[in-house]
Amino acid sequence: MSKESTPTDPDAAAAAAHAEAPSRPLRVAAGQLGPVNRADSRASVVDRLIALIDEAADQGVDLVAFPELALTTFFPRWFMPWEEAEQFYETEMPGPETQRLFDAAKAHGIGFTLGYAERTPDGHHRNVQIMVEREGSIVGHYYKVHVPGHREYEPWREFQHLERRYFEQGDEFPTWRAFDGVVGMATCNDRRWPETYRCLGLGGAELVMIGYNTPLHYAPDPSQDRLAGFHNRIVMQAGAYQNGMFVIGVAKGGLEEGVDSLAESSIFAPSGELLAVAETNGDELVVADIDLAMCANYKETLFQFERYRRPEVYTAITAQKAAIPPPPLHQTPTDQVPTDQKHAT
C-alpha cells in the first residue's frame, strides 16, 4: 500500500491536533462559605461574597464558583408553612441585595456562579445556579435535576431534608460557551450521579461548577457518615476523568444551625487529579490555574465519545428507572411455567 493510501491512525491524528491546539489558561477558584445562620441578613452574606471576589481580584482569578443556596441558611432542614418559607427565595436576580455582588465582580472583571432558591412570577420554586460572565451578563441558569430528601415531616430525623417539598426538579444539563471554553453547572446531589457528568460531557463541557450543602450525618444510613469526604471526592474525580473535564466542587460547610456540614471544596483536573482543596470549613478562596486545552488529552483519546461510545447498548439507562435483577438462580422449571398453564390437562 502506498504512503498516500495508508489510513490515518485516529490516535495519531488526535495527538497531532492536540499538539497544535493553542493554550487556553484560566485561573479559577472555589469561593467556599462557612455557615450562614437563619438570622443572617442577605446583605451580610453578600458582603462575605464580595470579600471573596475582592480576594480573587488580588490573586488574578477569572472565575469564582460559589455554593448551592449561598444566600441563605439551608432552610430545607426545617418543616415550615409556605408563607414562612417564601422569605428564603429570590424573586429577581440581580435583586436589591445582590446587585452589589454583580457590580463588584464586573468592576474586577471576574465571572462567578451562584446557587440560590428561586421563586418565579408564575409560582415555580427551584434550586437554581446561575453563571455570570466577566462583564456582568448572566450566561445561563441551571435547575437541580437530582432533588434528594423527602416532602413531609419525618419526626425520627435529627433534622429534616425537605428539598422535595421546597423545590421542583430540573430536567436538563445545558452547556454554554463562556470563559473561553464550554462550561456547565450541577448542584449538590447531582454530583453523585454519573449521568450528570456524561450528559454535560456530551454537551462538550470542559469545565463544570458544582455547589453543595452536604450534612456530615446521613440519617437513612449513618454508617456512611465517616465516608462523606471520600464519597465527595471520588464522584467528582471520576466524573472529571471519564469525561475529560475540569470540575470545581464548592461547599457551604461548617456548623450551621446545629448541623455540621462537609467543607472540602476542591478543584479537579481532566486527569482526575486533585489540583486544590480547602484547608478550613469557613469562608475560603481555593485557587487553581487550569488550561482548558488539556481537556483534549482525554476527550480525543481514551474518552473519544464518537469513536468508542455504544449508545445502542446503553438503552437500559433511559428505558428503565429502577434496577431489574435476573431471576433467582434456583428457580424450578415449574416456577417458570406461566400460572395459567400449570394445571392445564
C-alpha atoms as one frame of an Amber mdcrd trajectory, in Angstrom:
protein
   0.000   0.000   0.000   1.407   3.392  -0.908   2.064   6.028   1.701  -0.687
   8.201   0.227  -3.345   5.486   0.682  -2.425   4.491   4.244  -5.430   5.085
   6.560  -4.922   7.820   9.111  -4.406   6.494  12.656  -7.135   8.224  14.763
  -4.893   8.297  17.819  -2.038   9.850  15.855  -4.407  12.388  14.318  -5.765
  13.325  17.744  -2.260  13.707  19.132  -1.241  15.923  16.224  -4.375  18.084
  16.574  -3.801  18.485  20.296  -0.159  19.413  19.783  -1.283  22.272  17.559
  -4.127  23.444  19.840  -3.465  26.819  21.486  -3.338  27.042  25.268  -6.459
  28.412  26.988  -5.343  29.278  30.520  -7.845  30.252  33.195  -7.383  30.968
  36.870 -10.396  29.609  38.738 -11.475  29.497  42.365 -13.969  27.809  44.645
 -15.466  30.519  46.849 -16.265  28.368  49.872 -18.588  29.721  52.550 -18.795
  28.870  56.205 -22.155  28.700  57.977 -24.987  31.070  57.114 -27.417  31.242
  60.019 -31.136  31.779  59.799 -30.870  35.245  61.326 -28.120  36.403  58.920
 -29.285  39.096  56.512 -28.871  38.881  52.733 -26.719  41.990  52.955 -24.283
  40.354  55.370 -23.944  37.290  53.131 -23.388  39.455  50.054 -20.665  41.273
  51.999 -18.918  37.923  52.504 -19.254  37.021  48.821 -17.827  40.387  47.816
 -14.902  39.871  50.195 -14.122  36.637  48.346 -14.433  38.436  44.996 -12.023
  41.125  46.215  -9.558  38.451  47.321  -9.954  36.739  43.956  -9.128  40.000
  42.217  -5.926  40.314  44.260  -4.955  36.831  43.060  -5.801  37.388  39.393
  -8.739  34.965  39.339 -11.018  34.903  36.281 -13.923  32.865  37.668 -15.249
  32.138  41.182 -17.738  29.344  41.888 -19.992  29.924  44.910 -22.023  27.227
  46.756 -25.557  25.941  46.496 -28.122  28.114  48.339 -25.322  30.551  49.084
 -27.509  33.493  50.086 -29.379  31.850  52.955 -29.143  29.131  55.537 -30.015
  25.650  54.258 -33.711  26.097  55.015 -34.919  22.628  53.855 -33.755  21.338
  57.246 -36.997  22.776  58.695 -40.645  21.939  58.053 -42.477  25.261  57.956
 -45.588  26.866  56.455 -45.117  28.101  52.897 -45.686  31.726  53.902 -42.679
  31.398  56.219 -40.516  29.583  53.672 -41.047  32.245  50.998 -38.530  34.560
  52.692 -35.688  32.295  51.535 -36.429  32.606  47.796 -35.142  35.248  45.401
 -37.776  36.778  43.125 -35.283  38.560  40.868 -31.590  38.270  40.049 -29.850
  40.543  40.495 -32.115  41.989  43.154 -31.766  44.858  45.637 -29.334  42.937
  47.871 -27.411  41.034  45.186 -26.800  43.865  42.726 -23.702  44.832  44.728
 -22.182  41.414  44.060 -22.706  41.816  40.320 -21.221  45.319  40.445 -18.145
  44.231  42.397 -17.464  41.253  40.123 -17.908  43.365  36.987 -15.594  46.062
  38.344 -12.874  43.433  38.801 -13.617  41.635  35.519 -14.381  38.394  37.375
 -17.104  35.914  36.466 -18.945  33.778  39.001 -21.529  31.069  39.546 -24.056
  31.399  42.354 -26.591  28.996  43.830 -29.830  30.221  45.426 -33.541  29.470
  45.821 -35.707  30.993  43.086 -39.403  31.797  43.033 -40.711  32.778  39.604
 -43.614  35.196  38.953 -45.782  32.238  37.932 -45.127  30.410  41.196 -42.334
  27.938  40.428 -39.855  27.185  43.227 -36.451  25.913  42.129 -32.932  25.281
  43.368 -31.049  27.282  40.771 -27.474  28.086  39.870 -26.551  30.936  37.549
 -23.390  31.634  35.597 -22.235  35.230  35.167 -19.535  36.260  32.690 -16.730
  38.681  33.454 -18.580  41.688  32.042 -21.593  41.021  34.280 -24.033  39.279
  31.913 -25.931  36.171  33.028 -24.860  33.372  30.687 -27.381  30.781  31.823
 -29.442  29.119  34.534 -29.208  25.540  35.752 -32.007  23.886  37.765 -31.087
  20.987  40.064 -32.105  17.689  38.451 -31.499  15.116  41.219 -33.501  16.636
  44.082 -32.970  14.484  47.211 -34.745  14.166  50.522 -38.461  13.945  51.313
 -41.691  16.000  51.146 -43.372  15.504  54.507 -42.208  15.942  58.095 -40.372
  12.875  59.427 -40.129  13.013  63.243 -37.425  10.315  63.516 -34.813  12.583
  61.889 -32.452  14.796  63.907 -33.081  17.460  61.265 -35.212  17.467  58.142
 -34.109  17.263  54.493 -37.173  18.640  52.731 -35.767  19.611  49.347 -38.513
  17.662  47.595 -41.049  19.795  49.452 -39.461  23.138  48.613 -38.054  22.579
  45.100 -39.249  21.331  41.736 -36.905  19.142  39.703 -34.949  20.426  36.717
 -34.957  18.412  33.501 -31.754  19.101  31.545 -27.988  19.569  31.758 -27.241
  22.502  29.431 -23.783  23.765  28.491 -22.727  27.205  27.333 -19.807  28.866
  25.565 -18.197  31.119  28.144 -14.819  31.769  29.765 -13.049  30.808  26.514
 -14.463  27.290  26.626 -17.574  25.170  27.048 -18.929  25.224  30.589 -21.729
  23.661  32.591 -23.145  23.503  36.104 -24.596  20.966  38.523 -25.813  21.121
  42.104 -25.051  19.005  45.198 -26.752  15.596  44.816 -26.252  15.807  41.040
 -22.547  15.192  41.611 -23.244  11.666  42.872 -24.811  10.512  39.596 -22.581
   9.548  36.637 -25.334  10.582  34.227 -24.762  14.191  35.284 -21.183  14.288
  34.035 -21.898  12.205  30.940 -24.748  14.479  29.850 -22.530  17.513  30.417
 -19.696  15.751  28.609 -21.976  15.050  25.658 -22.626  18.783  25.628 -18.884
  19.316  25.223 -18.281  20.598  28.761 -14.670  21.379  29.598 -15.370  22.958
  32.983 -18.217  22.200  35.403 -19.056  24.093  38.603 -20.872  22.194  41.360
 -22.143  23.892  44.522 -23.187  21.803  47.512 -24.552  21.736  51.084 -23.800
  18.266  52.498 -24.535  17.348  56.131 -21.918  15.063  57.647 -24.728  12.983
  59.179 -26.787  10.952  56.696 -29.918   9.902  58.581 -31.065   6.991  56.343
 -27.700   5.209  56.833 -25.334   6.693  59.457 -22.663   4.128  58.563 -21.899
   6.369  55.582 -21.112   9.395  57.775 -17.395   8.605  58.119 -17.109   8.387
  54.311 -18.646  11.769  53.489 -15.387  13.354  52.327 -14.267  10.240  50.452
 -17.571   9.967  48.592 -17.483  13.684  47.795 -14.037  13.395  46.199 -14.453
  10.120  44.359 -17.561  11.095  42.417 -16.074  14.371  41.193 -12.708  12.798
  40.379 -14.366  10.050  38.373 -16.678  12.484  36.598 -13.749  14.719  35.655
 -11.608  11.848  34.357 -14.297   9.888  32.495 -15.456  12.983  30.627 -12.209
  14.904  30.153 -13.297  17.989  32.092 -12.244  20.217  34.967 -14.620  20.108
  37.949 -14.946  22.666  40.725 -16.857  21.478  43.799 -17.647  24.246  46.275
 -19.239  23.895  49.708 -21.146  25.828  52.284 -19.656  23.970  55.233 -19.172
  24.097  58.974 -21.634  24.033  61.862 -24.789  25.777  60.607 -27.828  25.929
  62.888 -26.615  22.875  64.788 -25.926  20.803  61.644 -22.305  20.059  60.763
 -21.721  20.135  57.025 -18.864  19.000  54.802 -16.432  21.615  53.517 -13.517
  20.246  51.443 -14.143  22.439  48.386 -11.953  21.040  45.623 -10.778  21.540
  42.050 -10.122  18.509  39.833  -8.317  18.147  36.501  -9.451  16.064  33.492
  -6.879  13.524  34.656  -8.888  13.106  37.862  -6.038  14.668  39.837  -6.805
  16.975  42.757  -5.437  20.426  41.992  -6.522  22.291  45.125  -8.602  21.718
  48.257  -9.892  23.894  51.091  -7.951  23.901  54.349 -10.795  25.173  56.553
 -14.557  24.799  56.877 -15.168  28.554  56.746 -15.067  31.312  54.153 -12.074
  30.477  51.965 -10.872  31.020  48.404  -9.435  27.855  46.824  -7.463  28.763
  43.689  -6.030  26.757  40.786  -4.530  27.556  37.396  -6.057  25.430  34.659
  -5.701  25.136  30.891  -8.905  24.187  29.084  -6.820  22.864  26.198  -5.829
  19.965  28.485  -9.336  18.519  28.138  -8.425  17.320  24.643  -5.850  14.956
  26.187  -8.800  12.834  27.322 -11.688  13.873  25.061  -9.674  12.969  21.947
  -8.001   9.781  23.225  -9.363   7.401  25.912 -12.759   9.088  26.043 -13.266
   9.973  22.394 -17.045   9.601  22.513 -17.692   9.459  18.774 -15.192   6.654
  18.313 -15.882   4.466  21.344 -19.352   5.048  22.776 -22.077   2.432  22.089
 -25.423   4.185  22.710 -27.331   1.251  21.227 -26.026  -0.919  24.087 -26.938
   1.543  26.847 -30.705   1.592  26.279 -31.449   0.445  29.849 -30.080   3.746
  31.130 -33.025   5.675  29.728 -35.567   2.856  29.214 -35.856   1.878  32.884
 -35.649   3.685  36.208 -35.189   1.014  38.903 -32.833  -1.972  38.806 -34.257
  -5.170  37.285 -32.167  -8.117  38.521 -32.182 -11.536  36.821 -34.482 -14.302
  38.172 -33.368 -16.360  41.205 -30.668 -18.962  40.482 -32.624 -21.910  41.939
 -35.920 -21.323  40.219 -37.526 -24.674  39.268 -38.916 -25.373  35.796 -42.429
 -25.387  37.295 -41.814 -21.908  38.672 -41.039 -20.740  35.156 -44.321 -22.014
  33.659 -46.994 -19.313  33.321 -49.645 -19.626  36.040 -52.479 -20.264  33.586
 -50.627 -23.309  32.192 -49.539 -25.057  35.422 -52.752 -27.064  35.804 -53.691
 -27.488  32.140 -54.673 -31.041  31.066
